Amino acid sequence: MIIGILALQGAFYEHKCMIKQLGHQVIEVRKPSDLDTIHGLILPGGESTTMSKLLVDVGLLAPIQKKIQQHLPILGTCAGLILLAKEVENCTIPTLGVLDITVRRNAFGRQLDSFMVRDIIPKLSKKPIPMTFIRAPFITRAAHPIDVLHRIDGHIVAVQHQYIMGLAFHPELSNDTTIHEHFLRCIAIPIHTPVH
C-alpha cells in the first residue's frame, strides 16, 4: 500500500518511519497531486493553527476533504485530530470538518504538562499501548455514531467513525505499532463495506 503523510509541518517523519517499518510505501503530501496514488492519509501532530493555514495556502484543504468524502481512510493525531474536527472550542481556524466532534486545544496543559501513559484500548489490543500527550487536545463532544475508543481521566482521546480515526496522542513517538497496524487494516478491509 501507499500511505500519504501530510508533510507541511509537524511530526511527519516519525509516522513515515513507522509505516516503512511495517513494509509499506510512503508519499510525503505537500500538494494536491500527491493525493492521487495514496490508499490512506495520516495527518500528524504539530501546531494546528500553522497546519491549517498551510493547508489553505498550498490548496490542500478542499482536495483532502474531497478524498475523504470518496472514502479515503485517514488517521489524525494530536493537531491532525483538530484538523478533522467539525468544531474547535474558542478557535476559528479552517478545518476539514469530517468528524462530528468538538475538540479543545491544549486541553491537558502546555508543553511542560506533557505526559505518557500506557493503557489498553480494548477494540485495538489486549496489551497496553503507549500514549504520548504533548500539548494535547481532547474531545468534549462526539456525535452518534462516532465510536469512542478511549478516555483518559474521563476525557475522550481516541475516536473512530468508519474509515476516519482521530487520536489526541502521538502513537508515532514510541516503538509500538498497534495504532498504525490498525489503520492499515482499515485500509485493507474497508470498514464502510460489509465484510462477508
N, C-alpha and C positions, 0 to 999 in steps of 0.2 A: 504494500500500500504506500501511497504518497501522502504524507501529512504536512499540511501547511502550518507554519507558526508565524503569527504576526510579529514582525521584526522591526517595528518602528522605534521601540523604546522598551526598556524593562528586561525581565529575566528570560528572554527567549533562548539564550544559549544553553541553559540548563535543561529546558524542555527538549531541545534539539538533541543533546547528548543522550537523554533517556530514550527517545523514540528510536534513535540509531542503535542504541544498545539492544533494543527489542527487535532489531532486524528490519526496520522499515526506512524508506527514503524520506527526506525532509526537504521542503522548499521554504525558504525564508520569504514571507509575504510582505512586500513593500509597495506593490502597485496592483491595480485591478487584474491585469493579465496573469499575475501569479496565482490567481484563484482557479484558473482554467482546468488544471490537471489534478487537483488535490481531491482526496477522498474524505478528509476531515480537517478541521482547523482548530488550533489552540490559540487562545488569547491569553498571554502571560500576565504575570504581575508586573507592576511598575507604578507609574504615577498616573492616575486615571484622568485627571484634567489634561495633562500633556498628551496622553494617548488618544483621548477623544479629539483634541484639536488636530493632531497629526492625521487621524483617520479622515477628518473632513478635508484637511489641506491637500492630501495626496489622492483624494477622490475614492477612498475605500469604503466609506460608511454605507452608502446605498448598495454597492455591489455585494458586500458581505451580507447585508440584510436580504438581498435577493437570493443569494446562495442558500441562506438558512431557510428561507421560505420554500426553496426547492429541496429541502431535507438534507442539507449538508450537516453532518454531525459536528458538534462544536463543544469544546471544553474551555471554560473561562476560569482563571484562577486569580484571586485577590482583585486587582484592578480589572482583570478580564471579567470577573463576576459583575463588577459595577457596570461595565460596558454592556453586558447582556440585559441588565435590569430595565424594566419599564419605568421605574421611578427611583430617584435617588434623593434621600432626605436633604433639605436645605442646600440644594445644588441644581443648577440648570444646564449642566454640560449635556451636549448631544450624546445619546446612547443608541445602541442597536434596538433596544426595546423589545426583545424577542422572548423574554421570560417575564411573566406577570408577577413580578416580585417588587418589593420596596427594600432598598439597601441603605444602610447607614455607614458612611465612610469613616475610617479611623475609629471604629466603634470600640475597639479594645484598648485605645490609647495611642500614644505617639510611638516613635521608634524605640525609645527606652523601655516601653511596655511590651515589646515583642516577646514571644514565648513559644515553646514547643511542647506538645503533649503527644502521648501515644494512646490511641483509643481504637476500639473495634467499631467498624461501620458494618453492621450485620448483613446488609444486602450486597456488600462488596467483598468481605473477607471475614474469616473466623479468627484471624490473628490481628493484634493491634497494628495500626498504621501510624507512622509518624506524621504529625501535622504541625507545620511551622507557620506561625502567625506573625506577620510583620506589618505594623500599622494597618491591621486587618479590618475589613468591614464585617458586619454580619447582616443577616436578612431579618427585617422586622415584620414583613408580611409576605406570605407565599399563597397565591390563589389556588384553589382547587382547579385542576387535578395534579398540580405540581407535587412531586414526591419528595418529601423532606427526608434526606438520607441520614443527617446527623445534626446534633446540637451540642454546644459546649456551654455549660452553666445556664442552660435554658435557651440560649440564643442559637438560631438556625445558622449553620456554617457550611452545609452541603445540600444541594438540591439537584433533582434531575426531572426533566419533562421530555419524554420520548428520547430524541437524539441530541438534546441540549443539556449539558451538565455544568453547574456552577459551584465553585468552591471558594470559601473565604480564605483558605490557607494555600501554602505553596508545596504541592507534592513533589515538585522537581528538586527541592533542596535537601533531599535525603537519597539514600540508595534504594529505597523501597519503590518498586514499580507497579504496585497494586492498582493505583488510580489510572495510570497510563494503559495498563493491560485491560482494565475495564472499558476505557474509552475506545481502545482498538477493537474490543469485542462488539461494542455498539455499532462500529462501522461495518464489521464483518457480518453481523446478524442484525440488520436494522430493526430497532425497537418499534418503529411505526408500522412495520409489516408483520402480519400474523406469522408465527413460526409453526410450521407443520411437521 
